[in-house]
Amino acid sequence: MMTSEELAPRKKSYEEKFAERIAEREAKRGPLKEGKVFEHGPAKFLFMFIIGFVIVTHVVILIVMMASGMR
């Protein structure tokens, strides 16, 4: 004989629902095209922004120091 807990369906946790939604979206997408998509696009953008910021900052500081006569 089955108990009432065994008859009632178990509620899905938030993580299970979230994982199912992600799996559905990934199933709808086609395969990635070679050379068309860069997986780490946001990281590449952030890296280039930081490097550019550092270079521009150094150049500005150098110009300010040279204009003020500091060596």
RODRENMI-797964 format. One record per residue: residue number from 1; x, y, z of N, C-alpha, C in turn. Coordinates in steps of 0.05 Angstrom, whole numbers, plus 5000, padded with zeros to 4 digits. Layout:
RODRENMI-797964
[node NUM,[X,Y,Z],[X,Y,Z],[X,Y,Z]]
...
END
This chain:
RODRENMI-797964
[node 1,[5017,4976,5000],[5000,5000,5000],[5018,5025,5000]]
[node 2,[5010,5046,4985],[5025,5070,4983],[5015,5091,5003]]
[node 3,[5034,5107,5013],[5027,5128,5031],[5019,5153,5016]]
[node 4,[5008,5172,5030],[5000,5197,5016],[5023,5212,5005]]
[node 5,[5047,5210,5018],[5071,5224,5007],[5080,5212,4981]]
[node 6,[5076,5186,4977],[5084,5173,4952],[5065,5180,4930]]
[node 7,[5040,5185,4936],[5020,5191,4915],[5022,5219,4905]]
[node 8,[5028,5238,4923],[5030,5266,4915],[5056,5271,4900]]
[node 9,[5054,5286,4878],[5079,5291,4863],[5096,5310,4880]]
[node 10,[5122,5306,4877],[5142,5322,4892],[5145,5349,4877]]
[node 11,[5145,5371,4893],[5149,5397,4881],[5178,5400,4872]]
[node 12,[5182,5412,4849],[5209,5416,4839],[5221,5440,4854]]
[node 13,[5247,5438,4859],[5260,5460,4872],[5266,5482,4851]]
[node 14,[5273,5505,4861],[5279,5528,4843],[5302,5521,4825]]
[node 15,[5322,5507,4835],[5346,5499,4819],[5337,5480,4796]]
[node 16,[5320,5462,4802],[5311,5443,4781],[5295,5457,4759]]
[node 17,[5277,5476,4767],[5262,5491,4748],[5281,5508,4730]]
[node 18,[5300,5521,4743],[5319,5538,4729],[5336,5521,4709]]
[node 19,[5345,5498,4718],[5361,5480,4701],[5344,5471,4677]]
[node 20,[5319,5465,4681],[5302,5456,4659],[5298,5479,4639]]
[node 21,[5294,5503,4648],[5291,5526,4630],[5316,5530,4613]]
[node 22,[5339,5528,4626],[5364,5532,4612],[5368,5510,4591]]
[node 23,[5361,5485,4599],[5364,5463,4580],[5345,5466,4556]]
[node 24,[5321,5477,4560],[5303,5481,4538],[5314,5503,4519]]
[node 25,[5325,5524,4530],[5336,5545,4513],[5360,5535,4497]]
[node 26,[5377,5520,4510],[5401,5509,4496],[5392,5490,4474]]
[node 27,[5371,5475,4478],[5362,5456,4458],[5351,5471,4433]]
[node 28,[5339,5494,4437],[5328,5510,4415],[5350,5523,4398]]
[node 29,[5373,5529,4410],[5395,5542,4395],[5409,5522,4377]]
[node 30,[5418,5532,4355],[5433,5515,4337],[5462,5512,4347]]
[node 31,[5478,5496,4333],[5506,5493,4341],[5521,5519,4335]]
[node 32,[5542,5523,4350],[5559,5547,4346],[5574,5544,4320]]
[node 33,[5578,5566,4305],[5593,5565,4280],[5622,5570,4286]]
[node 34,[5639,5555,4274],[5668,5558,4279],[5678,5586,4271]]
[node 35,[5691,5599,4290],[5703,5625,4285],[5683,5648,4285]]
[node 36,[5657,5642,4289],[5636,5663,4288],[5630,5673,4316]]
[node 37,[5633,5656,4336],[5625,5663,4363],[5649,5660,4382]]
[node 38,[5655,5681,4398],[5676,5679,4418],[5663,5675,4445]]
[node 39,[5668,5653,4458],[5655,5646,4483],[5659,5667,4504]]
[node 40,[5682,5679,4505],[5689,5697,4527],[5688,5726,4518]]
[node 41,[5668,5733,4502],[5666,5760,4492],[5665,5781,4514]]
[node 42,[5649,5778,4535],[5650,5799,4556],[5677,5801,4570]]
[node 43,[5690,5779,4574],[5717,5780,4586],[5737,5794,4568]]
[node 44,[5735,5789,4542],[5753,5802,4523],[5748,5832,4523]]
[node 45,[5722,5840,4524],[5715,5869,4524],[5726,5882,4550]]
[node 46,[5722,5869,4572],[5732,5880,4598],[5762,5882,4598]]
[node 47,[5776,5862,4588],[5805,5862,4587],[5815,5885,4570]]
[node 48,[5804,5889,4546],[5812,5910,4528],[5806,5938,4540]]
[node 49,[5784,5940,4554],[5777,5966,4566],[5797,5973,4588]]
[node 50,[5804,5953,4605],[5823,5959,4627],[5850,5966,4616]]
[node 51,[5860,5951,4596],[5886,5957,4584],[5886,5985,4571]]
[node 52,[5865,5991,4557],[5863,6018,4545],[5862,6040,4566]]
[node 53,[5847,6035,4587],[5846,6055,4609],[5873,6060,4621]]
[node 54,[5888,6039,4626],[5915,6041,4638],[5933,6057,4620]]
[node 55,[5933,6050,4594],[5950,6064,4575],[5943,6094,4573]]
[node 56,[5918,6100,4571],[5909,6128,4569],[5917,6143,4595]]
[node 57,[5912,6131,4618],[5919,6144,4643],[5949,6150,4645]]
[node 58,[5966,6131,4637],[5994,6135,4638],[6003,6158,4619]]
[node 59,[5991,6159,4596],[5998,6180,4577],[5989,6207,4588]]
[node 60,[5966,6209,4599],[5956,6234,4611],[5974,6243,4634]]
[node 61,[5981,6225,4651],[5999,6232,4674],[6026,6241,4664]]
[node 62,[6036,6228,4643],[6062,6236,4632],[6061,6264,4620]]
[node 63,[6039,6270,4606],[6036,6297,4595],[6034,6318,4617]]
[node 64,[6019,6312,4638],[6016,6331,4660],[6042,6336,4674]]
[node 65,[6057,6315,4678],[6084,6317,4691],[6103,6333,4674]]
[node 66,[6103,6328,4648],[6121,6342,4630],[6113,6372,4629]]
[node 67,[6087,6378,4629],[6078,6406,4627],[6085,6421,4653]]
[node 68,[6085,6407,4675],[6091,6421,4701],[6120,6422,4707]]
[node 69,[6137,6410,4690],[6166,6411,4694],[6177,6390,4712]]
[node 70,[6161,6372,4721],[6172,6350,4738],[6187,6330,4721]]
[node 71,[6207,6317,4734],[6222,6297,4719],[6223,6272,4735]]
END
